Amino acid sequence: MKKENYLRLIDANLNRLREGIRVVEDIFRYVYNDKQTALKLKELRHLSRLTNYIELLETRDVKNDVLRSSIKSEQNRTDLNSILIANFKRAQESSRVLEEFCKLISIEDSENFKYIRYELYNLEMVLIKITSNSK
């Protein structure tokens, strides 16, 4: 695999990870007014960075993304919990991809994304229970 291909994959997953965390963060910030949870999510989002931003940006090719169009399940959200769950899963899956592919670049970065993934698992378990009970 060419380096630019896996850098493109890393760039896409970094975007996906930060976007997923941001959606959950904003729900806890603006809907639930939960400063502590929003700050924890913000911390994880800020940890979701790599130092080679320009190199990653140069590999971005949105126009030729073969799965750019939304599928039916991505367009279907029934309530706030479905948005939370979808975005937790999005972020967890992306952090797993980043954990694996960063092993090609930096074990330290790989371990950082592993940490983020496990923090998201823990937050999801606690927060989904809380939000489900508040209905």
Summary of the structure (lengths in Angstrom):
residues: 135
radius of gyration: 15.6
end to end distance: 47.9
largest distance: 48.9
contacts: 371
relative contact order: 0.17
helix: 80%
strand: 0%
